[in-house]
Amino acid sequence: MVIDETVQAQDGAPEGPAAFVASPEVAARAARALKDLEALGITVEPRAHWWGFELRLNQEAVDKYLELKDHLADALGEVLKEPLSSLVAVAALAQKVWVQSVSRGYGCKLVSPWFSPLMLIPVGLGPEEDLNLWWSVFKPA
């Protein structure tokens, strides 16, 4: 499994598209929105990568999808600048039926590359695979 990490410059600041650092007020608003959602049992995790960004939603977030619209744009403020975070939140809400069909009770993540931030492809999270008995079927090389 490959872990995606932001490349650090010599001065310690992140480089590339993930280099966007939210202002203190936007970061505080995002933290407040995530805390409000967590109090409702909803987990929303915005993540920035070198190739794009993803928004992870647990099943409770998928079930209450339309109620998230105010908090979603604020939470996306961590990884996207303001006009784009509102547009992505509206685009995410427009895909309600697709997200609910993909989640299948496990939640999903909305994935989008930087060159097309409104693409938002839902990917089901599903249960974790149990790899303990793979040794009995596959011979290690």
DSSP file with accessible surface (Angstrom, degrees, kcal/mol):
  #  RESIDUE AA STRUCTURE BP1 BP2  ACC     N-H-->O    O-->H-N    N-H-->O    O-->H-N    TCO  KAPPA ALPHA  PHI   PSI    X-CA   Y-CA   Z-CA
    1    1 A M              0   0  218      0, 0.0     2,-0.5     0, 0.0     0, 0.0   0.000 360.0 360.0 360.0 133.8    0.0    0.0    0.0
    2    2 A V        -     0   0  138      2,-0.0     2,-0.5     0, 0.0     0, 0.0  -0.797 360.0-148.2 -98.3 130.4    1.4    3.4   -1.0
    3    3 A I        -     0   0  119     -2,-0.5     2,-0.6     2,-0.0     0, 0.0  -0.877  13.8-137.8 -99.4 125.3    0.9    6.3    1.5
    4    4 A D        +     0   0   48     -2,-0.5     2,-0.3    45,-0.0    -2,-0.0  -0.732  29.4 174.6 -86.6 119.3    0.5    9.6   -0.2
    5    5 A E        -     0   0  144     -2,-0.6     2,-0.2    44,-0.0    45,-0.1  -0.937  34.5-107.1-125.1 150.6    2.4   12.3    1.6
    6    6 A T        -     0   0   54     -2,-0.3     2,-0.3     1,-0.1    10,-0.1  -0.531  36.9-117.1 -75.0 135.7    3.0   16.0    0.7
    7    7 A V        -     0   0   95      8,-0.4     8,-2.1    -2,-0.2     2,-0.4  -0.573  28.6-138.5 -74.3 134.0    6.6   16.7   -0.6
    8    8 A Q  B     -A   14   0A 112     -2,-0.3     5,-0.1     6,-0.2     2,-0.1  -0.787   8.2-140.0 -98.1 136.2    8.4   19.2    1.8
    9    9 A A    >   -     0   0   24      4,-2.6     3,-1.5    -2,-0.4     6,-0.0  -0.261  38.0 -92.5 -78.7 177.4   10.5   22.0    0.4
   10   10 A Q  T 3  S+     0   0  209      1,-0.3    -1,-0.1     2,-0.1    -2,-0.0   0.835 128.0  52.5 -64.5 -31.0   13.8   22.9    2.1
   11   11 A D  T 3  S-     0   0  132      2,-0.1    -1,-0.3     1,-0.0    -3,-0.0   0.461 121.1-107.4 -85.4   1.6   12.1   25.5    4.3
   12   12 A G  S <  S+     0   0   44     -3,-1.5    -2,-0.1     1,-0.3    -1,-0.0   0.379  78.3 128.8  93.2  -4.1    9.5   22.9    5.5
   13   13 A A        -     0   0   42      1,-0.1    -4,-2.6    -5,-0.1    -1,-0.3  -0.578  65.1-105.5 -83.7 145.4    6.5   24.3    3.5
   14   14 A P  B     -A    8   0A  43      0, 0.0     2,-0.3     0, 0.0    -6,-0.2  -0.369  35.3-147.6 -67.8 149.8    4.6   21.8    1.3
   15   15 A E        +     0   0  106     -8,-2.1     3,-0.4     3,-0.0    -8,-0.4  -0.765  50.3  27.9-111.9 165.7    5.1   22.0   -2.5
   16   16 A G  S >  S-     0   0   51     -2,-0.3     3,-2.1     1,-0.2     4,-0.1  -0.308 112.5 -34.6  84.5-169.3    2.8   21.4   -5.4
   17   17 A P  G >  S+     0   0   70      0, 0.0     3,-0.9     0, 0.0    -1,-0.2   0.785 133.7  62.0 -61.2 -26.8   -1.0   21.7   -5.7
   18   18 A A  G 3  S+     0   0   17     -3,-0.4    -2,-0.1     1,-0.2    30,-0.1   0.389  77.1  95.5 -79.6   7.6   -1.4   20.5   -2.1
   19   19 A A  G <   +     0   0   38     -3,-2.1     2,-0.3    -6,-0.1    -1,-0.2   0.550  50.4 119.0 -77.2  -5.7    0.5   23.6   -1.0
   20   20 A F    <   -     0   0   60     -3,-0.9     2,-0.5    59,-0.2    -5,-0.0  -0.438  46.3-167.8 -63.2 122.7   -2.6   25.6   -0.3
   21   21 A V        -     0   0  109     -2,-0.3    58,-0.1    -7,-0.0    57,-0.1  -0.975  18.9-127.5-115.3 121.4   -2.7   26.5    3.3
   22   22 A A        -     0   0   17     -2,-0.5    56,-0.1    56,-0.4    59,-0.1  -0.329  26.6-106.1 -67.2 147.9   -6.0   27.9    4.6
   23   23 A S     >  -     0   0   48      1,-0.1     4,-2.9     4,-0.0     5,-0.3  -0.283  36.7-103.8 -66.2 160.1   -6.0   31.2    6.4
   24   24 A P  H  > S+     0   0  114      0, 0.0     4,-2.2     0, 0.0     5,-0.2   0.879 121.8  49.5 -57.3 -37.8   -6.5   31.0   10.2
   25   25 A E  H  > S+     0   0  147      2,-0.2     4,-2.2     1,-0.2     5,-0.1   0.908 112.9  46.2 -71.1 -37.0  -10.2   32.0    9.9
   26   26 A V  H  > S+     0   0   25      2,-0.2     4,-2.6     1,-0.2     5,-0.2   0.915 113.2  50.1 -68.9 -40.6  -10.9   29.5    7.2
   27   27 A A  H  X S+     0   0   39     -4,-2.9     4,-2.5     2,-0.2    -2,-0.2   0.901 111.0  49.3 -63.7 -38.7   -9.1   26.8    9.1
   28   28 A A  H  X S+     0   0   49     -4,-2.2     4,-2.4    -5,-0.3    -1,-0.2   0.910 111.3  49.1 -66.9 -40.4  -11.1   27.7   12.3
   29   29 A R  H  X S+     0   0   76     -4,-2.2     4,-2.4     2,-0.2    -2,-0.2   0.908 112.2  48.7 -65.3 -39.7  -14.4   27.5   10.3
   30   30 A A  H  X S+     0   0    0     -4,-2.6     4,-2.6     2,-0.2     5,-0.2   0.921 111.6  49.0 -65.5 -43.1  -13.4   24.2    8.9
   31   31 A A  H  X S+     0   0   54     -4,-2.5     4,-2.2     2,-0.2    -2,-0.2   0.908 111.9  49.3 -62.9 -40.4  -12.5   22.8   12.3
   32   32 A R  H  X S+     0   0  140     -4,-2.4     4,-2.5     2,-0.2    -2,-0.2   0.919 111.4  49.1 -65.4 -41.2  -15.8   24.1   13.7
   33   33 A A  H  X S+     0   0    3     -4,-2.4     4,-2.4     1,-0.2    -2,-0.2   0.928 112.4  47.6 -65.1 -42.8  -17.8   22.5   10.9
   34   34 A L  H  X S+     0   0   35     -4,-2.6     4,-2.3     1,-0.2    -1,-0.2   0.882 112.0  50.4 -66.1 -36.0  -16.0   19.1   11.3
   35   35 A K  H  X S+     0   0  155     -4,-2.2     4,-1.9    -5,-0.2    -2,-0.2   0.906 109.9  50.0 -68.1 -41.2  -16.6   19.3   15.1
   36   36 A D  H  X S+     0   0   73     -4,-2.5     4,-0.9     1,-0.2    -2,-0.2   0.912 112.8  47.1 -62.2 -41.8  -20.3   20.0   14.5
   37   37 A L  H ><>S+     0   0    2     -4,-2.4     5,-2.7     1,-0.2     3,-0.6   0.895 109.3  53.6 -66.9 -40.0  -20.5   17.1   12.2
   38   38 A E  H ><5S+     0   0  147     -4,-2.3     3,-1.5     1,-0.2    -1,-0.2   0.861 102.4  58.5 -64.0 -33.6  -18.7   14.8   14.5
   39   39 A A  H 3<5S+     0   0   88     -4,-1.9    -1,-0.2     1,-0.3    -2,-0.2   0.814 105.7  50.2 -65.2 -27.2  -21.1   15.7   17.3
   40   40 A L  T <<5S-     0   0   97     -4,-0.9    -1,-0.3    -3,-0.6    -2,-0.2   0.405 124.6-105.4 -87.4  -0.6  -23.9   14.3   15.0
   41   41 A G  T < 5S+     0   0   43     -3,-1.5     2,-0.5     1,-0.3    -3,-0.2   0.645  79.3 133.4  85.1  16.3  -21.9   11.1   14.4
   42   42 A I      < -     0   0    3     -5,-2.7     2,-0.6    -6,-0.1    -1,-0.3  -0.865  41.5-158.3-105.6 129.6  -20.9   12.2   10.9
   43   43 A T        +     0   0   59     -2,-0.5    15,-1.8    -3,-0.1     2,-0.4  -0.936  15.5 171.4-110.2 119.0  -17.3   11.8    9.8
   44   44 A V  E     -B   57   0B   9     -2,-0.6    13,-0.2    13,-0.2    -6,-0.1  -0.997   7.0-175.5-125.0 122.2  -16.2   14.0    6.8
   45   45 A E  E     -B   56   0B  74     11,-2.2    11,-2.5    -2,-0.4     2,-0.4  -0.908   8.5-162.5-124.2 104.4  -12.5   14.0    6.0
   46   46 A P  E     -B   55   0B  15      0, 0.0     2,-0.4     0, 0.0     9,-0.2  -0.700  15.9-175.7 -81.3 134.3  -11.1   16.3    3.3
   47   47 A R  E     -B   54   0B  98      7,-2.8     7,-2.5    -2,-0.4     2,-0.4  -0.998  15.4-150.6-134.3 133.6   -7.7   15.2    2.1
   48   48 A A  E     +B   53   0B  31     -2,-0.4     2,-0.3     5,-0.2     5,-0.2  -0.840  19.1 177.2-101.9 136.8   -5.3   16.8   -0.4
   49   49 A H        -     0   0   24      3,-3.4     3,-0.2    -2,-0.4   -43,-0.1  -0.804  45.3-102.4-126.4 174.1   -2.9   14.7   -2.5
   50   50 A W  S    S+     0   0  179     -2,-0.3    64,-0.1     1,-0.2     3,-0.1   0.835 122.8  43.1 -68.4 -29.0   -0.4   15.6   -5.2
   51   51 A W  S    S-     0   0   82      1,-0.1    63,-1.6    62,-0.1    64,-0.3   0.645 130.4 -64.3 -91.4 -18.4   -2.8   14.3   -7.9
   52   52 A G  E     - C   0 113B   0     61,-0.3    -3,-3.4    -3,-0.2     2,-0.3  -0.958  60.9 -73.1 167.2-146.5   -6.0   15.9   -6.5
   53   53 A F  E     -BC  48 112B   0     59,-2.7    59,-2.4    -2,-0.3     2,-0.3  -0.924  26.6-155.1-143.0 163.7   -8.2   15.6   -3.4
   54   54 A E  E     -BC  47 111B   9     -7,-2.5    -7,-2.8    -2,-0.3     2,-0.5  -0.979   8.0-150.6-139.7 154.7  -10.7   13.3   -1.8
   55   55 A L  E     -BC  46 110B   2     55,-1.9    55,-2.4    -2,-0.3     2,-0.4  -0.962  17.4-154.4-127.2 108.0  -13.6   13.8    0.6
   56   56 A R  E     -BC  45 109B  60    -11,-2.5   -11,-2.2    -2,-0.5     2,-0.4  -0.727  11.7-173.3 -89.0 133.5  -14.3   10.7    2.7
   57   57 A L  E     -BC  44 108B   2     51,-3.3    51,-1.9    -2,-0.4   -13,-0.2  -0.988  15.3-141.1-126.1 129.9  -17.8   10.2    4.1
   58   58 A N     >  -     0   0   44    -15,-1.8     4,-1.8    -2,-0.4     3,-0.4  -0.299  39.8 -95.1 -78.7 176.0  -18.9    7.6    6.6
   59   59 A Q  H  > S+     0   0   43      1,-0.2     4,-2.6    47,-0.2     5,-0.2   0.867 125.4  57.7 -64.8 -33.9  -22.3    5.9    6.1
   60   60 A E  H  > S+     0   0   71      1,-0.2     4,-1.8     2,-0.2    -1,-0.2   0.898 106.3  50.3 -62.3 -38.1  -24.0    8.3    8.5
   61   61 A A  H  4 S+     0   0    0     -3,-0.4    -1,-0.2     2,-0.2    -2,-0.2   0.885 110.1  49.9 -67.1 -36.5  -22.8   11.2    6.3
   62   62 A V  H >< S+     0   0    0     -4,-1.8     3,-1.2     1,-0.2    -2,-0.2   0.909 110.0  50.8 -68.0 -39.7  -24.2    9.4    3.2
   63   63 A D  H 3< S+     0   0   92     -4,-2.6     3,-0.2     1,-0.3    -2,-0.2   0.865 118.7  36.9 -65.9 -36.3  -27.5    8.9    4.9
   64   64 A K  T >X S+     0   0   64     -4,-1.8     3,-0.9    -5,-0.2     4,-0.5  -0.135  80.9 137.4-106.0  38.7  -27.8   12.6    5.9
   65   65 A Y  G X4  +     0   0    1     -3,-1.2     3,-1.2     1,-0.3    -1,-0.2   0.854  67.1  48.1 -58.0 -45.4  -26.2   13.8    2.7
   66   66 A L  G >4 S+     0   0   97      1,-0.3     3,-0.8    -3,-0.2    -1,-0.3   0.757 105.1  60.3 -73.2 -21.9  -28.5   16.7    2.0
   67   67 A E  G <4 S+     0   0  134     -3,-0.9     3,-0.4     1,-0.2     4,-0.3   0.593  94.4  67.5 -78.2  -9.4  -28.3   18.1    5.5
   68   68 A L  G <X  +     0   0    2     -3,-1.2     4,-2.9    -4,-0.5     3,-0.3   0.501  66.0 102.8 -86.2  -6.6  -24.5   18.5    5.1
   69   69 A K  H <> S+     0   0  120     -3,-0.8     4,-1.0     1,-0.3    -1,-0.2   0.831  83.4  43.8 -56.7 -38.4  -24.5   21.3    2.5
   70   70 A D  H  > S+     0   0  116     -3,-0.4     4,-0.9     1,-0.2    -1,-0.3   0.902 120.5  40.6 -71.8 -39.0  -23.7   24.1    4.9
   71   71 A H  H  > S+     0   0   48     -3,-0.3     4,-2.5    -4,-0.3    -2,-0.2   0.779 105.3  66.3 -78.9 -27.9  -20.9   22.2    6.7
   72   72 A L  H  X S+     0   0    1     -4,-2.9     4,-2.3     1,-0.2    -1,-0.2   0.921 101.0  46.8 -64.5 -45.4  -19.5   20.6    3.5
   73   73 A A  H  X S+     0   0   15     -4,-1.0     4,-0.7    -5,-0.2    -1,-0.2   0.901 113.9  49.3 -64.4 -38.4  -18.2   23.8    2.0
   74   74 A D  H >< S+     0   0   46     -4,-0.9     3,-0.8     1,-0.2     4,-0.2   0.912 111.0  49.1 -66.4 -41.5  -16.7   24.8    5.3
   75   75 A A  H >< S+     0   0    0     -4,-2.5     3,-1.3     1,-0.2     4,-0.2   0.884 107.5  54.9 -65.8 -36.8  -15.0   21.5    5.7
   76   76 A L  H >X S+     0   0    1     -4,-2.3     4,-2.2     1,-0.3     3,-1.4   0.667  86.0  84.5 -70.0 -14.5  -13.6   21.6    2.1
   77   77 A G  T << S+     0   0    2     -3,-0.8    -1,-0.3    -4,-0.7    -2,-0.2   0.708  78.3  67.5 -60.7 -18.6  -12.1   25.0    3.0
   78   78 A E  T <4 S+     0   0   74     -3,-1.3   -56,-0.4    -4,-0.2    -1,-0.3   0.832 117.4  19.5 -67.6 -34.2   -9.1   23.1    4.5
   79   79 A V  T <4 S+     0   0   14     -3,-1.4     2,-0.3    -4,-0.2    -2,-0.2   0.579 123.5  49.7-115.6 -13.9   -8.0   21.8    1.0
   80   80 A L  S  < S-     0   0    5     -4,-2.2    -1,-0.1   -32,-0.0     2,-0.0  -0.962  80.9-109.5-129.6 149.5   -9.7   24.2   -1.5
   81   81 A K     >  -     0   0  134     -2,-0.3     4,-2.4    -3,-0.1     3,-0.3  -0.300  47.4 -92.6 -72.2 162.8   -9.9   28.0   -1.8
   82   82 A E  H  > S+     0   0   86      1,-0.2     4,-1.7     2,-0.2     5,-0.2   0.847 117.0  41.7 -54.9 -56.5  -13.3   29.6   -1.1
   83   83 A P  H  > S+     0   0   96      0, 0.0     4,-1.7     0, 0.0    -1,-0.2   0.934 119.1  47.9 -64.2 -32.8  -15.1   29.9   -4.4
   84   84 A L  H  > S+     0   0   54     -3,-0.3     4,-2.6     1,-0.2     5,-0.2   0.890 106.2  56.4 -72.2 -35.7  -14.0   26.4   -5.5
   85   85 A S  H  X S+     0   0    0     -4,-2.4     4,-2.0     1,-0.2    -1,-0.2   0.906 108.4  47.8 -64.8 -37.3  -15.0   24.8   -2.1
   86   86 A S  H  X S+     0   0   45     -4,-1.7     4,-2.1    -5,-0.2    -1,-0.2   0.912 112.3  49.2 -68.2 -40.6  -18.6   26.1   -2.5
   87   87 A L  H  X S+     0   0   99     -4,-1.7     4,-2.5    -5,-0.2    -2,-0.2   0.909 111.3  49.1 -64.4 -41.8  -18.8   24.8   -6.1
   88   88 A V  H  X S+     0   0    1     -4,-2.6     4,-2.6     2,-0.2    -1,-0.2   0.900 109.1  53.2 -65.8 -38.0  -17.4   21.4   -5.1
   89   89 A A  H  X S+     0   0    4     -4,-2.0     4,-2.0    -5,-0.2    -2,-0.2   0.928 111.0  46.0 -63.5 -42.3  -19.9   21.2   -2.2
   90   90 A V  H  X S+     0   0   99     -4,-2.1     4,-1.6     1,-0.2    -2,-0.2   0.924 113.0  49.9 -66.2 -41.8  -22.8   21.9   -4.6
   91   91 A A  H  X S+     0   0   22     -4,-2.5     4,-0.6     1,-0.2    -2,-0.2   0.886 109.6  52.2 -64.1 -36.8  -21.5   19.4   -7.2
   92   92 A A  H >< S+     0   0    0     -4,-2.6     3,-1.0     1,-0.2    -1,-0.2   0.908 108.6  49.6 -66.1 -40.0  -21.1   16.8   -4.4
   93   93 A L  H >< S+     0   0   26     -4,-2.0     3,-1.1     1,-0.2    -1,-0.2   0.804 102.0  62.8 -69.9 -26.7  -24.7   17.3   -3.3
   94   94 A A  H 3< S+     0   0   87     -4,-1.6     3,-0.3     1,-0.3    -1,-0.2   0.703  98.1  58.4 -69.7 -17.1  -25.9   16.9   -6.9
   95   95 A Q  T <X  +     0   0   35     -3,-1.0     4,-2.6    -4,-0.6    -1,-0.3   0.028  67.3 127.4-100.7  28.5  -24.6   13.4   -6.9
   96   96 A K  H <> S+     0   0   67     -3,-1.1     4,-2.4     1,-0.2     5,-0.2   0.901  72.6  45.7 -54.3 -49.5  -26.7   12.2   -4.0
   97   97 A V  H  > S+     0   0  115     -3,-0.3     4,-2.0     1,-0.2    -1,-0.2   0.920 114.0  48.9 -65.3 -42.0  -28.2    9.1   -5.8
   98   98 A W  H  > S+     0   0  115      2,-0.2     4,-1.8     1,-0.2    -1,-0.2   0.931 112.1  48.8 -64.5 -43.3  -24.9    8.0   -7.2
   99   99 A V  H  X S+     0   0    0     -4,-2.6     4,-2.0     1,-0.2    -2,-0.2   0.926 111.2  49.7 -63.6 -43.7  -23.1    8.3   -3.8
  100  100 A Q  H  X S+     0   0   70     -4,-2.4     4,-0.9    -5,-0.3     5,-0.2   0.873 111.1  49.1 -66.0 -34.7  -25.9    6.4   -2.0
  101  101 A S  H  < S+     0   0   70     -4,-2.0    -1,-0.2    -5,-0.2    -2,-0.2   0.840 113.9  46.0 -74.7 -28.9  -25.8    3.5   -4.5
  102  102 A V  H  < S+     0   0   33     -4,-1.8    -2,-0.2    -5,-0.2    -1,-0.2   0.836 102.7  63.5 -80.5 -31.6  -22.0    3.2   -4.3
  103  103 A S  H >< S-     0   0    3     -4,-2.0     3,-2.1    -5,-0.2    23,-0.4   0.871  71.4-172.3 -67.0 -39.7  -21.7    3.4   -0.5
  104  104 A R  T 3< S-     0   0  202     -4,-0.9    -1,-0.1     1,-0.3    -3,-0.1   0.836  74.8 -50.8  50.6  37.2  -23.6    0.1    0.2
  105  105 A G  T 3  S+     0   0   48     -5,-0.2    -1,-0.3   -46,-0.1   -46,-0.2   0.492 133.0  80.3  87.2   1.8  -23.7    0.7    3.9
  106  106 A Y  S <  S-     0   0  126     -3,-2.1   -47,-0.2     1,-0.3    -2,-0.1   0.462  93.4-115.4-117.0  -7.4  -19.9    1.4    4.4
  107  107 A G        -     0   0    0    -49,-0.2    18,-2.2    -4,-0.1    19,-0.6  -0.333  28.9-129.1  93.1 177.1  -19.6    5.0    3.3
  108  108 A C  E     -CD  57 124B   0    -51,-1.9   -51,-3.3    16,-0.3     2,-0.4  -0.946   2.5-124.4-154.8 174.2  -17.7    6.3    0.3
  109  109 A K  E     -CD  56 123B  48     14,-2.3    14,-2.7    -2,-0.3     2,-0.6  -0.983  15.8-138.6-128.0 142.3  -15.1    8.8   -0.8
  110  110 A L  E     -CD  55 122B   0    -55,-2.4   -55,-1.9    -2,-0.4     2,-0.4  -0.915  26.0-165.2 -99.3 119.2  -15.5   11.5   -3.5
  111  111 A V  E     +CD  54 121B  30     10,-2.4    10,-3.1    -2,-0.6   -57,-0.2  -0.887  14.0 166.4-113.3 136.0  -12.3   11.6   -5.6
  112  112 A S  E     -C   53   0B   0    -59,-2.4   -59,-2.7    -2,-0.4     2,-0.1  -0.988  28.9-128.4-149.1 136.9  -11.3   14.4   -8.0
  113  113 A P  E >   -C   52   0B  23      0, 0.0     3,-1.0     0, 0.0   -61,-0.3  -0.431  29.8-113.7 -79.3 162.0   -8.1   15.4   -9.8
  114  114 A W  T 3  S+     0   0   59    -63,-1.6   -62,-0.1     1,-0.2   -63,-0.1   0.845 113.5  59.4 -64.3 -34.5   -6.8   19.0   -9.6
  115  115 A F  T 3  S+     0   0  179    -64,-0.3    -1,-0.2     1,-0.3   -63,-0.1   0.681 120.5  26.0 -73.2 -13.6   -7.4   19.6  -13.3
  116  116 A S    X   +     0   0   39     -3,-1.0     3,-1.9     1,-0.1     4,-0.4  -0.557  69.2 172.0-143.9  77.0  -11.1   18.9  -12.9
  117  117 A P  T 3  S+     0   0   28      0, 0.0     3,-0.2     0, 0.0    -2,-0.1   0.699  76.9  57.0 -67.1 -17.2  -12.2   19.6   -9.3
  118  118 A L  T 3  S+     0   0   81      1,-0.2    -6,-0.0     2,-0.0    -2,-0.0   0.390  79.9  92.0 -93.2   5.5  -15.9   19.1  -10.0
  119  119 A M    <   +     0   0   75     -3,-1.9    -1,-0.2    -6,-0.3    -7,-0.1   0.945  57.4 173.9 -64.3 -50.9  -15.5   15.6  -11.4
  120  120 A L        -     0   0    1     -4,-0.4    -8,-0.2    -3,-0.2   -66,-0.1   0.894  13.8-162.9  44.2  73.9  -16.1   14.0   -7.9
  121  121 A I  E     -D  111   0B  69    -10,-3.1   -10,-2.4     1,-0.0     2,-0.3  -0.729  15.2-133.0 -84.4 119.9  -16.1   10.3   -8.7
  122  122 A P  E     -D  110   0B   9      0, 0.0     2,-0.4     0, 0.0   -12,-0.2  -0.585  23.1-172.5 -76.0 133.1  -17.7    8.3   -5.8
  123  123 A V  E     -D  109   0B  62    -14,-2.7   -14,-2.3    -2,-0.3     2,-0.1  -0.993  23.5-124.3-126.0 122.9  -15.7    5.2   -4.7
  124  124 A G  E     -D  108   0B  34     -2,-0.4   -16,-0.3   -16,-0.2   -21,-0.1  -0.394   9.3-151.0 -66.8 140.3  -17.3    2.9   -2.1
  125  125 A L        +     0   0   58    -18,-2.2   -17,-0.1   -22,-0.2    -1,-0.1   0.904  33.7 172.6 -79.1 -43.4  -15.2    2.2    0.9
  126  126 A G        -     0   0   25    -19,-0.6     2,-0.1   -23,-0.4     3,-0.1   0.237  42.2 -45.3  60.8 173.0  -16.5   -1.3    1.6
  127  127 A P        -     0   0   86      0, 0.0     2,-0.2     0, 0.0   -21,-0.0  -0.391  66.4 -99.7 -74.1 152.9  -15.2   -3.7    4.2
  128  128 A E        -     0   0  183      1,-0.1     2,-0.2    -2,-0.1    -2,-0.1  -0.478  40.6-112.5 -69.5 141.3  -11.5   -4.2    4.6
  129  129 A E        -     0   0  148     -2,-0.2     2,-0.8    -3,-0.1    -1,-0.1  -0.527  19.5-131.6 -75.9 142.0  -10.1   -7.4    2.9
  130  130 A D        +     0   0  110     -2,-0.2     3,-0.3     1,-0.1    -1,-0.1  -0.843  28.4 174.9 -94.0 109.1   -8.8  -10.1    5.1
  131  131 A L    >   +     0   0   94     -2,-0.8     3,-1.2     1,-0.2     4,-0.3   0.293  47.2 105.9 -97.9  11.0   -5.4  -11.1    3.6
  132  132 A N  T 3  S+     0   0  117      1,-0.3     3,-0.4     2,-0.1    -1,-0.2   0.818  83.5  40.4 -64.7 -33.0   -4.5  -13.6    6.4
  133  133 A L  T >  S+     0   0  113     -3,-0.3     3,-1.3     1,-0.2     4,-0.5   0.291  80.7 102.7-102.2  12.0   -5.0  -16.7    4.3
  134  134 A W  G X> S+     0   0  124     -3,-1.2     4,-2.9     1,-0.3     3,-1.1   0.814  72.8  67.3 -62.7 -27.6   -3.5  -15.5    1.0
  135  135 A W  G 34 S+     0   0  187     -3,-0.4    -1,-0.3    -4,-0.3    -2,-0.1   0.804  95.0  57.2 -63.0 -25.8   -0.4  -17.5    1.7
  136  136 A S  G <4 S+     0   0   71     -3,-1.3    -1,-0.2     1,-0.1    -2,-0.2   0.706 118.7  29.5 -79.7 -16.5   -2.5  -20.7    1.3
  137  137 A V  T <4 S+     0   0  109     -3,-1.1     2,-0.4    -4,-0.5    -2,-0.2   0.790 119.2  48.8-108.4 -42.9   -3.6  -19.8   -2.2
  138  138 A F  S  < S-     0   0  120     -4,-2.9    -1,-0.2     3,-0.0     3,-0.0  -0.835  73.0-137.1-106.7 137.3   -0.7  -17.7   -3.6
  139  139 A K        -     0   0  199     -2,-0.4     2,-0.1    -3,-0.1    -3,-0.1  -0.782  28.1-119.1 -88.8 128.6    2.9  -18.6   -3.5
  140  140 A P              0   0  121      0, 0.0    -1,-0.0     0, 0.0    -5,-0.0  -0.426 360.0 360.0 -66.0 141.5    5.1  -15.7   -2.6
  141  141 A A              0   0  154     -2,-0.1    -3,-0.0    -3,-0.0     0, 0.0  -0.364 360.0 360.0 -81.7 360.0    7.6  -14.9   -5.3
